[in-house]
């Protein structure tokens, strides 16, 4: 169910927001609602192990040639 909300903001800001919303094909109300949804959405924390798994290995680290040369897991 939609509810009515009255806001008091600077007139020049309102004009700028109307122009911005029009450029996005939205109303100012849709823009405000979208913003409120974003700021009230629960923060999804990332697992540190998932973040580490997405890291790229530095050149030469963990490659087959380095391992065959006996340079160990970290290429040293």
C-alpha positions as CSV (number, residue, x, y, z in Angstrom):
1,X,0.0,0.0,0.0
2,X,1.3,3.4,-1.0
3,X,1.5,6.2,1.6
4,X,1.8,9.9,1.2
5,X,4.9,11.7,2.5
6,X,5.4,15.4,2.7
7,X,9.0,16.7,2.4
8,X,10.4,20.2,2.7
9,X,13.5,20.7,0.7
10,X,15.3,23.6,-1.0
11,X,13.5,24.7,-4.2
12,X,16.6,24.6,-6.4
13,X,17.3,21.1,-5.2
14,X,13.8,20.1,-6.0
15,X,14.1,21.5,-9.6
16,X,17.4,19.7,-10.0
17,X,15.8,16.4,-8.8
18,X,12.8,16.8,-11.1
19,X,15.2,17.2,-14.1
20,X,17.3,14.3,-13.0
21,X,14.2,12.1,-12.5
22,X,12.8,13.1,-15.9
23,X,16.1,12.2,-17.5
24,X,15.9,8.7,-15.9
25,X,12.2,8.3,-16.9
26,X,11.1,8.4,-13.3
27,X,9.1,10.6,-11.0
28,X,10.6,12.3,-8.0
29,X,8.5,10.0,-5.8
30,X,9.9,6.9,-7.5
31,X,13.4,8.3,-7.1
32,X,12.8,8.9,-3.3
33,X,11.3,5.4,-2.9
34,X,14.2,3.8,-4.7
35,X,16.7,5.7,-2.5
36,X,14.8,4.7,0.7
37,X,14.8,1.1,-0.4
38,X,18.6,1.2,-0.9
39,X,19.4,2.8,2.5
40,X,17.1,0.5,4.4
41,X,18.3,-2.7,2.7
42,X,20.2,-5.0,5.1
43,X,24.0,-4.9,4.4
44,X,25.2,-8.2,3.0
45,X,28.6,-8.9,4.5
46,X,31.1,-10.8,2.4
47,X,32.9,-13.8,3.7
48,X,36.6,-13.2,3.9
49,X,37.3,-16.6,2.3
50,X,35.1,-15.8,-0.7
51,X,36.9,-12.5,-1.1
52,X,40.3,-14.2,-1.0
53,X,39.2,-16.8,-3.5
54,X,38.4,-14.0,-6.0
55,X,41.9,-12.5,-5.8
56,X,44.2,-13.0,-8.7
57,X,47.5,-14.6,-7.9
58,X,50.6,-12.5,-8.6
59,X,52.6,-13.6,-11.7
60,X,54.5,-16.8,-11.2
61,X,52.8,-17.7,-7.9
62,X,51.2,-21.1,-7.9
63,X,52.0,-21.9,-11.6
64,X,53.1,-25.3,-12.7
65,X,56.6,-24.2,-13.8
66,X,57.3,-22.6,-10.4
67,X,56.1,-25.7,-8.6
68,X,58.2,-28.0,-10.8
69,X,61.3,-25.9,-10.2
70,X,60.8,-26.5,-6.5
71,X,59.9,-23.0,-5.7
72,X,57.1,-24.0,-3.4
73,X,53.5,-22.9,-3.0
74,X,54.3,-19.2,-3.1
75,X,56.8,-19.3,-5.9
76,X,59.8,-18.7,-3.7
